[in-house]
Amino acid sequence: MNSNQQQPSLSPPSLSSSRWWSKDTVAIVTGANKGIGFALVKRFAELGVSVILTARDNVKGLQAVETLMAQGLHVHFFRLDVSDPASIHSFVSWFKLRFSALDILVNNAAVSFNEIGENCASMEHVETVINTNFYGPKLLTESLLPFFRHSSASTSRILNISSRLGLFNQKLKNKKIKEIFEDEERLSEEQINIMVNLFLQNVKQGTWKNQGWPEEWTDYAVSKLALSAYSKVLAKRYEGRGLSVNCFCPGFTQTSMTRGKGTHSAEDAAKVGAWLALLPPEDLLTGKFYIARSNLGFGLNVQKLFVVLSLKAHKTKSNLFSSDAWGIWQPCTKD
Ligand SMILES: NC(=O)c1ccc[n+]([C@@H]2O[C@H](COP(=O)([O-])OP(=O)(O)OC[C@H]3O[C@@H](n4cnc5c(N)ncnc54)[C@H](OP(=O)(O)O)[C@@H]3O)[C@@H](O)[C@H]2O)c1
């Protein structure tokens, strides 16, 4: 790199220059008592967004709120177990009473029971994973749709925290299902449900291993596959109607889900996630899957990602990202 080229920065571009939000901007983050969810809430609060920290456990949620308060950050809290429709109902009723509109929803909560080399260990675990990572976020999203703000000055946004393990063009070997998923025109909620039910049936019958489902973290991958496909369908439903829906894979991040392993911290992942969630309306795309690359080693990779995102602020999107037919956007690695 010569001295005239832009020096890499270690954080995403400053959001203050493109600030469209105010303290009246409302964000909800699920599964936010720890990990990436907690870091996202902290980041939103630091940036002056009114943020609702939700957690399935009251004690853990309130502890997280206290930790933030000790740092001078005020956030709202309500208990929310995304796998429980009654809990979603209570949360939405509370939200309706307390807030006039919603600007940002981050579906972050997720669960995985997979140890390395262990897959779909029990039907109970598989159902919990599918309910928590797919049906729960879907029900919460559908319940909150009436509350998204429709304003000419901003665009409401949903950021679904997904995983590259759930990319159907890479991990899914079942040709029939892959074909349905790759046909954007035909893809529907009904087809996603059929796919999930077929998977559950295969697990119940003990036949899932030779049906072409993703081989690693299978139930988790299928749940994220379904979430990504649903995001795509929802994005299409709301195209041009003031609501953007995107997915974000934070990369291999040091949290309890990875037992502390990973190439970067939850705070690093959250900086990028919050940056994506707060993109100015003119830069906000919809129906995309953003991936944080994390296969180049700690530091370099995170730095690289941030550099790419930093540069994005100054160049056109086509210079900086490559996409395939499914709108999977990856930072370019020219440098
Ligand atoms: N870490 C990675 O490398 C990685 C990579 C790709 C994608 N992701 C995604 O990133 C997101 C955050 O994961 P993380 O790495 O931060 O994991 P984490 O530290 O295990 O956090 C998961 C959060 O989800 C909550 N949760 C679990 N089940 C819930 C339910 N039924 N209702 C509400 N909250 C629930 C957990 O609460 P409890 O404390 O009560 O269990 C916890 O707060 C997830 O969507 C994950 O799939 C992570």
The ligand as a MOL file (V3000), in Angstrom:
LIG
                    3D

  0  0  0     0  0            999 V3000
M  V30 BEGIN CTAB
M  V30 COUNTS 48 52 0 0 0
M  V30 BEGIN ATOM
M  V30 1 N -21.0590 -16.6020 17.5700 0
M  V30 2 C -20.9360 -16.9260 16.2860 0
M  V30 3 O -19.8550 -17.3340 15.8090 0
M  V30 4 C -22.0960 -16.7710 15.3610 0
M  V30 5 C -21.8940 -17.0260 13.9960 0
M  V30 6 C -22.9550 -16.8660 13.1180 0
M  V30 7 C -24.1720 -16.4500 13.5930 0
M  V30 8 N -24.3440 -16.2220 14.9350 0 CHG=1
M  V30 9 C -25.6630 -15.7610 15.3760 0
M  V30 10 O -25.5030 -14.6080 16.1770 0
M  V30 11 C -26.6250 -14.4850 17.0560 0
M  V30 12 C -26.1470 -14.2280 18.4700 0
M  V30 13 O -25.4490 -15.3720 18.9280 0
M  V30 14 P -24.2530 -15.2900 19.9590 0
M  V30 15 O -23.0660 -15.8190 19.2700 0
M  V30 16 O -24.2210 -13.9490 20.5840 0 CHG=-1
M  V30 17 O -24.7190 -16.4230 20.9980 0
M  V30 18 P -25.0160 -16.3830 22.5660 0
M  V30 19 O -23.9640 -15.6310 23.2920 0
M  V30 20 O -25.2720 -17.8050 22.9080 0
M  V30 21 O -26.3590 -15.5400 22.6650 0
M  V30 22 C -27.5960 -16.0700 22.2810 0
M  V30 23 C -28.6660 -15.2380 22.9480 0
M  V30 24 O -29.9410 -15.7510 22.5210 0
M  V30 25 C -30.7150 -15.9420 23.7110 0
M  V30 26 N -31.7810 -16.9220 23.5100 0
M  V30 27 C -31.6840 -18.2510 23.3090 0
M  V30 28 N -32.9030 -18.7790 23.2140 0
M  V30 29 C -33.7930 -17.7480 23.3690 0
M  V30 30 C -35.2010 -17.6610 23.3880 0
M  V30 31 N -35.9790 -18.7390 23.2490 0
M  V30 32 N -35.7730 -16.4440 23.5450 0
M  V30 33 C -35.0180 -15.3340 23.7030 0
M  V30 34 N -33.6750 -15.3690 23.7350 0
M  V30 35 C -33.0760 -16.5690 23.5650 0
M  V30 36 C -29.7240 -16.3700 24.7830 0
M  V30 37 O -30.3030 -16.2310 26.0690 0
M  V30 38 P -29.8120 -17.1380 27.3180 0
M  V30 39 O -28.6090 -16.4570 27.9050 0
M  V30 40 O -30.9850 -17.1170 28.2310 0
M  V30 41 O -29.4820 -18.5010 26.8020 0
M  V30 42 C -28.6320 -15.3410 24.4820 0
M  V30 43 O -28.9680 -14.1110 25.0340 0
M  V30 44 C -27.4120 -15.7780 16.8880 0
M  V30 45 O -28.4770 -15.5510 15.9950 0
M  V30 46 C -26.4060 -16.7240 16.2670 0
M  V30 47 O -27.0350 -17.7510 15.5280 0
M  V30 48 C -23.3310 -16.3640 15.8220 0
M  V30 END ATOM
M  V30 BEGIN BOND
M  V30 1 1 1 2
M  V30 2 2 2 3
M  V30 3 1 2 4
M  V30 4 1 4 5
M  V30 5 2 4 48
M  V30 6 2 5 6
M  V30 7 1 6 7
M  V30 8 2 7 8
M  V30 9 1 8 9
M  V30 10 1 8 48
M  V30 11 1 9 10
M  V30 12 1 9 46
M  V30 13 1 10 11
M  V30 14 1 11 12
M  V30 15 1 11 44
M  V30 16 1 12 13
M  V30 17 1 13 14
M  V30 18 2 14 15
M  V30 19 1 14 16
M  V30 20 1 14 17
M  V30 21 1 17 18
M  V30 22 2 18 19
M  V30 23 1 18 20
M  V30 24 1 18 21
M  V30 25 1 21 22
M  V30 26 1 22 23
M  V30 27 1 23 24
M  V30 28 1 23 42
M  V30 29 1 24 25
M  V30 30 1 25 26
M  V30 31 1 25 36
M  V30 32 1 26 27
M  V30 33 1 26 35
M  V30 34 2 27 28
M  V30 35 1 28 29
M  V30 36 1 29 30
M  V30 37 2 29 35
M  V30 38 1 30 31
M  V30 39 2 30 32
M  V30 40 1 32 33
M  V30 41 2 33 34
M  V30 42 1 34 35
M  V30 43 1 36 37
M  V30 44 1 36 42
M  V30 45 1 37 38
M  V30 46 2 38 39
M  V30 47 1 38 40
M  V30 48 1 38 41
M  V30 49 1 42 43
M  V30 50 1 44 45
M  V30 51 1 44 46
M  V30 52 1 46 47
M  V30 END BOND
M  V30 END CTAB
M  END
